[in-house]
Amino acid sequence: MNTILDALASNDRGWTERAACADLGTTRFFPSESESSVAAIVVCEQCPVSSQCLGYALAHRIVDGVWGGTTKRERVRMLRMRPKQPAA
């Protein structure tokens, strides 16, 4: 998988085992409104599967937390720009 589109088309979640955050706690990836997302984004910038992570979050319309180096606000903006997928 090399692109977000590849990740969207895949149901394979094996990428999660290679994620830089796999052995980290979730607290930094789900900061409160008053906390910064920078610590999570730094981890994501070094992650070999950040595009798959972002693709997964977009495909499943996950808005909470930091996924693939993006914040809730960034993903909500991305989701508004792309058409909603029909239910399978």
C-alpha positions in Angstrom: 0.0 0.0 0.0 1.5 3.3 -1.1 -1.4 5.7 -1.1 -4.3 6.8 1.0 -6.6 5.4 -1.8 -4.9 2.0 -1.4 -5.6 2.1 2.3 -9.2 3.1 1.8 -9.8 0.2 -0.5 -8.2 -2.3 1.9 -9.8 -4.1 4.8 -6.4 -5.3 5.9 -5.6 -3.8 9.3 -2.1 -5.5 9.5 -0.6 -2.1 9.2 -1.5 -1.3 12.8 1.2 -3.6 14.0 3.8 -1.5 12.2 2.5 1.8 13.5 4.9 4.0 15.4 2.2 4.3 18.1 1.5 0.6 18.5 3.3 0.4 21.8 2.4 3.8 23.1 -0.5 4.8 25.3 -3.5 6.6 23.7 -3.5 9.7 25.8 -1.3 11.8 23.5 -3.4 10.8 20.5 -6.7 11.9 22.1 -5.8 15.3 23.7 -8.5 17.4 25.3 -9.6 20.6 23.5 -7.1 22.6 25.7 -4.2 20.2 25.0 -1.8 20.3 22.1 -1.7 17.6 19.4 2.0 18.2 18.7 3.3 15.2 20.7 1.1 12.8 18.6 1.9 14.5 15.3 5.6 14.1 16.0 5.1 10.4 16.4 3.0 10.3 13.2 5.7 12.1 11.2 8.1 9.2 11.9 5.5 6.5 11.3 5.9 4.2 8.3 2.1 3.6 8.0 0.8 7.1 8.6 -1.0 7.2 5.2 -2.8 3.9 5.9 -3.8 5.3 9.3 -5.2 8.5 7.8 -6.9 6.4 5.1 -8.5 4.2 7.8 -9.7 7.2 9.8 -11.2 8.9 6.7 -12.8 5.7 5.4 -14.5 5.1 8.8 -15.2 8.8 9.3 -13.3 8.9 12.6 -13.1 12.5 13.8 -11.8 12.2 17.3 -8.1 12.0 18.0 -4.9 12.3 15.9 -4.8 9.8 13.0 -2.1 9.7 10.4 -0.7 13.0 11.6 -3.9 14.9 11.3 -6.1 16.6 13.9 -9.8 16.4 14.2 -10.2 19.7 12.6 -8.1 18.7 9.6 -10.0 15.4 9.1 -13.4 17.1 9.4 -12.3 19.5 6.6 -11.1 16.6 4.5 -14.4 14.7 5.0 -16.5 17.7 4.1 -14.5 17.9 0.8 -15.1 14.3 -0.3 -18.4 12.7 -1.1 -19.9 10.4 1.5 -19.5 6.7 0.5 -22.7 4.7 0.0 -23.4 2.0 2.5 -22.3 -1.4 1.5 
